[in-house]
């Protein structure tokens, strides 16, 4: 956020400078009225009137140009905020979602839009114009101390109203935003299970739960809206009231010959201009408060996940993987998901990770991709810790198929080339490595087939094979597959086994999490996890013999 502020400061300073000149020029109409009532009318001087009109016309023209430029600077500042914040925030959101799916922040892009909208609202210019209340009150006091005292009291009342509006509405506005976001997230998350909702008649129950959350948000919003409307109405009422008061004081001073009619009119106009920013701030308080909350959320998000420390480029990895004493405690949990896991794989070896459910297999796979950081221990690729690799440089060397396959809206080729510019030869080569080329060519438009959101137009098996081709795209040196055959038929399993054999021949290090024994025959080593700890690790043949002996011993014990 600091570099963005450094870039915005010159623009904000320019806007403040324009506000300075604009507010000076707003003194001109009041001075014009003063001169008209005190000089032009008493002397019946038409020449003086024409000169004053020329000067006021020039001032108003300059005011128009400066106000236009200030508005353009506002929109430019909002554009810069959107352009500079969007890339790091997207990176931060993706990183946060990958490390902690329960703390996904899909509202971050809305927060950017909220900040951008702030620079298009009247509230920002009102904040820059508000300090000029002191100047206008000082000018009014110059004409007469009584008028200055009345203006000071009026300004104090309006500023106090704005402060009270902040104190009363800030917490409630934050609560409204929080409840509204929760209701929206609930529906968005539930739509991912639309088939289950429709098939099992759960839509009405979903609607009932959503309505309950929505009603709570609407109740808070209604209460907050009543308070905001009350403050806005009160600010308009007070502004009109204090102008009447100033006119009355001025009229009294004119009757007592303590001031001229021009002073009465000019000070009334000046006070109206002085109080206008405060009224705008009260009216725009919700926008200002939402922008402040959005800024705080984005700042916290970027502090945790937005740091991009420049790192020295490392050479192409060979694929030597070494884990030493890996332990991992998931966020918000007191129990270790993995404890003391160590293993060593030379380049080109294939490892199968097996074990019962909740043994920590998928957790270990995510740790080896570098998505998660271990609580204790080190994970090294070619002797270098994964955390020291630049994510942008490490990504192309790693192929990963998660347990829940996610594809992106676009063509088959777009997904295989990892959302880059499709290179036909490289895309086809990856598909052939995954033994998915024939399957893809049978699709309606082959590699140009639009797959829909999350591959909705494909079967689960087709999605899994395309995800495997994506994982094998480019010069992959480390391939990590989490249950890659969960949705595959017999033909798909044969294709996967051939792909793994081909990767071993190419010297690619492969790690497969699986429950099925069909892939075990195509690996060099086996790691058995149980309750987050290594139960057995070694060459595949030895581990398989040991497992058979244990199974026979268990059968003998049961028979006895």
Buried (B, 14 or more C-beta within 10 A) or exposed (E): BEEBEEEBEEBBEBBEEBBBBBBEBBBBBBBBBBBBBBBBEEEEEEEBBEEBEEBBEEBBEBBEEBBEBBBEBBEBBBEBBBEBBBEBBEBBBEBBBBBBEEEBBEBBBBBBBBBBBBBBBBBBBBBBBBEBBEBBBEBBBEBBEBBBBBBBEBBEBBBEBBEEBBEBBBEBBBBBBEBBBEBBBBBEEBEEEEEEBEEEEBEEEBBEBBEEBBEBBBEBBEBBBEBBEEBBEBBEEBBEEBBEBBBEBBBEBBEEEEBBBBBBBBBBBBBBBBBBBBBBBBBBBBBBBBBBBBBEBBEEBBEEBBEEEEEEEBEEBBBBBBBBEBBBBBEEEEEBBBBBBEBBBBBBBBBBBBBEEEBBBBBBBBBBBBBBEBBBBBBBBBEBEBEEBBBEBBBBBBBBBBBEBEBBEBBBBBBBBBEEEBBEEBBBBBBBBBBBBEBBEEBEEEBEBEBEEBBEBBEEBBBBBBBBBBBBBBEBBBBBBBBBBBBBEEEBBEBBBBBBEBBBEEEBBBBBBBEBEBBBEBBBBBBBBEBBBBBBBBEBEEBBEBBEEEEEEEEEEEEE
